[in-house]
C-alpha cells in the first residue's frame, strides 16, 4: 500500500483544478501583458482571478500580487517593506518558529544593518501578545508571525498580534501558507497588512502563490523588468497556475467543513492508535490550538530519520519537519524553540493528513510504525 502523509509539504493536485488549468495551456494562451485580443482576454481573466482571491480572503483585488509561491512572497514582503520604509525605523520582528524563507529574509536584512529581533514561542508553540509587547517599539517597521506553524501546526492569534503591531505603528505580515482552508482568513477584520499563500498547499499547482500588499504600503520590488503588477513583480504572468490557484482556493473553502471533519477524525484516530500501540510517545505543540491535519510526534530513544526511511521502504511518506530542509539533518529549530529536550530533538515525525487519506491507510501506517519503532528501539544505544 502507498500512503501519503506529508500534505504539509505539498498536496496532490485536484483533478478538477487541472481541468480548469488546461484551457490556459493550449487554448487561452495569450500573454496577459499583450494588447491584442488574446492578450486582453487573458488580462481580464487575470483581473477576475484577483477579485476572486480577494473575495475569499476579505481583502481588495488591487492588493493581490501573483508570485511563484510563498517563498517569493515572503522575500518580497519582508525585504521589500523594510528597505522601502527605512525612514520609519530600522527594526524587524519575526518569530523564532518561522519558515526558513522568513528567517533567512530577516537574517539578510540584519546583514544590511537592520536590527532583527526574534520573538520566542512558548512551550506549546504559541506567540503571545505579551511577548510581542516586550520587544516592539516605535522603531519597528514590520512584524512577521506565521498564522500556522508548518512543523507543529500551532495556530497563532493573528488578530491580537496585529493589534499590538499597529499600536506601535508597525506593519503586520503573516505567512498564511498552512492556514488554508483550516482558518477563515479575513484580512481586514484581522488587521493583516501583508499576507502570503502558496497554491500547492491546498491541492493547487506548484510554482504559483500570492502576496497580499495593502494599498499605501511602500515596498521595494524583488524582481524588476517589464513592470507587471504595478511594478511590484515583473515577469510574464503564469496564467495556468494562477487560474489553478484561484479554483483550488475556492474549492478549499467551499468544501471546508466536510474536509476539516474528515482530517480531524483521521488525525485523532491516528494519535489514539499510536498511543495504544507504541510506548514513550508525545505530541509536540498544543493540541488545542492546532490545525486538524497536523500531528507531530516524538518517539523516544530513536532517530526520526530512521523511522522516516523505514516507513518509506514500506510505501509510507512522512516528514521529520520542514520540507525545505529535507537535506539538512540538523535538529529542528522549531522543536528546540518550544523546549524539547536535546536528546529528543531528532526523534520526531510529522504526519500531515489531506483530502485523499483513508482510515485503511491510517491502520496500515500504525501497523508498520509499530513494527518499525520496535525494531529500531531493539538496537538503539539510547534507552
C-alpha positions in Angstrom: 0.0 0.0 0.0 1.2 3.5 -0.8 0.3 6.1 1.9 1.0 9.9 1.6 1.0 11.7 5.0 3.2 14.7 4.0 0.5 17.1 2.9 2.1 20.0 4.8 5.0 19.7 2.4 2.8 19.6 -0.7 -0.6 18.3 -1.8 -1.8 16.3 -4.7 -3.3 18.4 -7.5 -7.1 18.1 -7.5 -8.1 16.7 -10.9 -10.9 19.4 -11.0 -8.3 22.1 -10.8 -6.3 20.5 -13.6 -9.4 20.7 -15.8 -9.7 24.4 -15.1 -6.0 25.0 -15.9 -5.9 23.2 -19.2 -7.5 25.8 -21.4 -4.8 28.3 -20.4 -2.1 26.0 -21.6 -3.4 25.3 -25.1 -6.4 27.5 -26.0 -6.3 30.7 -23.9 -2.5 31.0 -24.2 -2.3 34.8 -24.7 0.2 36.9 -22.7 -1.8 39.0 -20.3 0.5 41.9 -20.9 -0.2 42.0 -24.7 -2.7 44.4 -26.2 -4.2 42.2 -28.9 -7.5 40.3 -28.3 -6.0 37.1 -27.0 -3.8 39.1 -24.6 -6.7 41.3 -23.4 -8.8 38.2 -22.8 -6.0 36.8 -20.6 -5.7 40.2 -18.8 -9.5 40.2 -18.0 -9.2 36.6 -16.6 -6.2 37.8 -14.5 -8.2 40.7 -13.1 -11.1 38.3 -12.3 -8.7 36.0 -10.6 -7.6 38.8 -8.3 -11.2 39.6 -7.4 -11.9 36.0 -6.6 -8.9 35.7 -4.3 -9.7 39.0 -2.6 -13.3 37.9 -2.0 -12.3 34.7 -0.2 -9.6 36.4 1.9 -11.5 39.5 2.8 -9.3 42.0 1.0 -9.1 44.2 -2.1 -8.4 42.9 -5.6 -5.7 45.5 -6.4 -3.7 44.4 -3.4 -3.3 40.8 -4.7 0.1 40.2 -6.4 0.7 36.8 -8.0 4.1 35.2 -7.4 5.9 31.9 -7.8 4.9 30.8 -4.3 5.1 31.8 -0.7 8.9 31.8 -0.6 9.0 34.6 -3.1 6.0 36.4 -1.5 7.7 36.3 1.9 11.0 37.5 0.5 9.3 40.3 -1.4 7.3 41.5 1.6 9.9 41.3 4.3 12.8 42.7 2.4 10.8 45.0 0.3 8.8 46.6 3.1 11.9 47.0 5.3 14.1 48.6 2.6 11.3 50.9 1.4 10.5 52.2 4.8 13.8 52.9 6.5 12.8 56.5 7.2 10.2 55.0 9.6 12.7 52.9 11.5 15.2 50.1 11.3 13.8 47.2 13.4 12.1 44.0 12.2 10.5 41.4 14.5 9.8 37.8 13.4 9.0 34.7 15.5 11.7 32.1 16.2 9.5 29.4 14.7 9.0 30.9 11.3 9.6 29.1 8.0 13.2 29.3 6.8 12.3 31.8 4.0 11.1 34.3 6.6 14.1 33.7 8.9 16.6 34.0 6.1 15.0 37.1 4.7 15.3 38.6 8.2 18.9 37.5 8.5 19.7 39.1 5.2 18.2 42.4 6.5 20.4 42.0 9.6 23.5 41.8 7.4 22.3 45.0 5.7 22.3 46.8 9.1 18.7 46.4 10.2 18.0 45.4 13.8 16.3 42.0 13.8 14.5 40.6 16.9 13.3 37.0 17.2 10.2 36.7 19.4 10.1 33.4 21.3 7.2 30.9 21.2 6.1 29.3 24.4 6.3 25.5 25.1 3.1 25.0 23.2 4.4 26.8 20.2 2.3 29.9 20.7 3.5 33.5 20.3 1.7 35.7 22.9 0.8 39.3 22.6 2.6 40.0 25.9 5.9 38.6 24.4 5.5 40.9 21.4 4.8 43.9 23.6 8.2 43.4 25.3 10.1 43.6 22.0 8.3 46.1 19.9 8.9 49.8 19.9 8.4 52.9 17.7 11.4 52.0 15.6 9.8 48.7 14.4 8.9 48.7 10.7 7.4 45.3 10.4 6.2 42.3 12.5 6.0 38.9 10.7 4.4 36.0 12.5 3.0 32.9 10.7 -0.6 32.0 11.1 0.0 28.3 11.4 3.4 26.7 12.0 4.5 24.3 9.3 6.1 21.7 11.6 3.8 21.5 14.6 0.6 23.0 13.2 0.1 25.5 16.1 -2.3 28.4 15.4 -1.5 32.0 16.4 -3.9 34.7 17.5 -3.2 36.9 14.5 -5.8 39.5 15.3 -4.3 40.2 18.7 -0.8 40.2 17.5 -1.7 42.6 14.6 -3.3 45.0 17.2 0.0 45.2 19.1 1.9 45.9 15.9 -0.4 48.6 14.9 -0.4 50.2 18.3 3.3 50.9 17.7 2.9 52.0 14.1 4.4 48.8 12.6 3.0 46.9 9.6 1.9 43.3 10.3 2.7 40.4 7.9 1.6 36.8 8.2 2.7 33.7 6.3 -0.7 32.0 5.9 0.5 29.1 3.8 -0.5 26.4 6.3 -3.7 28.1 7.4 -5.8 27.3 4.3 -8.5 26.1 4.5 -8.4 25.4 8.2 -8.9 29.0 9.2 -11.3 31.6 7.8 -8.9 34.4 6.8 -10.4 37.9 6.8 -7.6 40.3 6.0 -9.4 43.5 7.0 -11.1 42.2 10.1 -7.9 40.5 11.4 -5.8 43.7 10.8 -3.5 42.0 8.4 -1.4 44.4 6.2 0.6 41.8 4.3 0.0 38.1 3.7 1.5 35.2 1.8 -0.1 32.0 0.4 1.0 29.1 -1.9 -1.3 27.1 -4.1 0.3 23.7 -3.7 -0.6 23.6 0.0 -4.3 23.3 -0.8 -4.4 20.9 -3.8 -3.4 23.6 -6.4 -0.4 23.6 -8.7 3.2 24.1 -7.6 5.1 27.2 -8.6 2.4 29.8 -8.0 1.4 31.8 -5.0 0.2 35.2 -4.0 1.4 38.2 -1.9 -1.3 40.5 -0.4 0.1 44.0 0.0 -2.4 46.5 1.4 -2.8 49.8 -0.5 -0.5 52.6 0.6 2.4 50.4 1.8 5.7 51.3 0.2 7.6 48.3 -1.0 10.8 47.8 -2.9 10.3 45.1 -5.7 12.3 42.0 -5.6 12.1 41.2 -9.3 12.3 44.1 -11.8 11.8 44.1 -15.6 8.6 44.7 -17.6 6.8 46.4 -14.7 3.9 43.9 -14.3 1.8 44.0 -11.1 2.2 47.8 -10.9 5.9 47.4 -10.9 6.0 45.2 -7.8 6.6 41.9 -9.5 7.9 41.9 -13.1 7.6 38.8 -15.3 5.2 37.1 -17.6 2.0 36.0 -15.8 1.7 32.3 -15.1 -2.0 32.3 -16.1 -2.4 28.5 -16.0 -1.0 28.4 -12.5 -2.9 31.5 -11.4 -6.2 30.0 -12.5 -5.3 26.8 -10.8 -4.6 28.7 -7.5 -7.9 30.5 -7.7 -10.1 27.5 -8.3 -8.2 25.4 -5.7 -8.7 28.2 -3.2 -12.4 28.3 -4.0 -12.8 24.6 -3.7 -10.9 24.5 -0.4 -13.4 26.9 1.2 -16.5 25.6 -0.5 -15.7 22.1 0.9 -14.1 23.3 4.1 -16.5 21.9 6.7 -16.6 18.4 5.3 -12.8 18.4 4.8 -12.0 19.6 8.3 -14.3 17.0 9.8 -12.6 14.2 7.8 -9.0 15.1 8.6 -9.7 15.8 12.2 -11.3 12.4 12.6 -8.4 10.7 10.9 -5.8 12.7 12.8 -7.4 11.9 16.2 -7.7 8.2 15.2 -4.0 8.1 14.2 -2.9 9.6 17.5 -5.1 7.3 19.6 -3.8 4.3 17.6 -0.2 5.4 18.1 -0.6 5.8 21.8 -2.4 2.5 22.1 0.3 0.5 20.2 3.6 2.4 20.9 5.0 3.4 24.3 7.1 6.5 25.1 5.5 8.9 22.6 4.3 12.5 22.9 2.7 15.2 20.8 4.9 18.3 20.1 3.0 21.6 20.4 -0.5 22.4 21.5 -3.3 20.0 20.7 -6.0 22.6 21.4 -4.6 25.4 19.2 -3.6 23.3 16.3 -4.9 22.7 12.7 -6.7 19.4 12.5 -4.5 17.8 9.8 -1.2 18.0 11.8 0.3 15.6 14.2 4.0 16.0 15.2 5.1 13.1 17.4 8.2 12.4 19.4 9.3 8.7 19.5 11.7 8.4 22.4 15.1 6.7 22.0 15.3 6.5 18.2 16.1 8.8 15.3 13.2 10.3 13.3 15.2 10.0 10.1 15.5 6.2 10.7 11.7 6.0 11.2 11.1 8.0 8.0 13.3 5.9 5.8 11.9 2.6 7.2 8.4 3.7 6.6 9.3 5.0 3.1 10.5 1.4 2.2 7.0 0.3 3.2 5.3 2.9 0.9 4.5 5.5 3.6 5.6 9.1 3.1 6.0 11.2 6.2 8.4 14.0 7.3 10.7 15.0 10.1 9.9 18.7 9.7 10.0 21.4 7.1 10.2 20.0 3.5 12.6 22.9 2.7 15.2 21.4 5.0 15.0 17.8 3.9 18.7 17.7 3.0 19.7 19.3 6.3 19.9 16.8 9.2 20.3 19.4 11.9 17.8 19.3 14.7 14.6 21.2 14.2 14.9 24.8 15.4 11.1 24.8 15.9 11.2 21.9 18.4 14.3 23.4 20.0 12.4 26.7 20.4 9.5 25.1 22.2 11.8 23.5 24.7 12.1 19.9 23.6 14.9 18.0 25.4 18.1 17.9 23.4 18.1 14.1 23.5 14.8 14.1 21.7 15.3 16.8 19.1 15.9 14.3 16.3 13.3 11.8 17.4 10.2 13.3 15.7 7.9 12.6 12.8 5.4 15.0 11.3 2.2 13.3 10.0 0.1 15.7 7.9 -3.2 14.5 6.5 -5.1 15.6 3.5 -8.1 15.3 1.2 -7.3 11.8 -0.1 -6.3 9.9 3.1 -8.4 7.0 4.3 -8.9 5.0 7.6 -7.3 2.0 5.9 -4.2 4.0 5.2 -4.0 5.0 8.9 -4.4 1.4 10.0 -1.6 0.3 7.7 0.6 3.2 8.8 0.2 2.4 12.5 0.9 -1.3 11.9 4.1 -0.5 10.0 5.0 2.2 12.5 4.6 -0.2 15.5 7.0 -2.8 13.8 9.5 0.0 12.8 9.7 1.5 16.2 10.0 -1.8 18.0 12.8 -2.9 15.6 14.7 0.4 15.8 14.5 0.6 19.6 15.8 -3.0 19.9 19.3 -1.9 18.9 19.2 1.8 19.9 22.0 2.9 22.2 19.6 5.3 23.9 17.3 3.7 26.4 
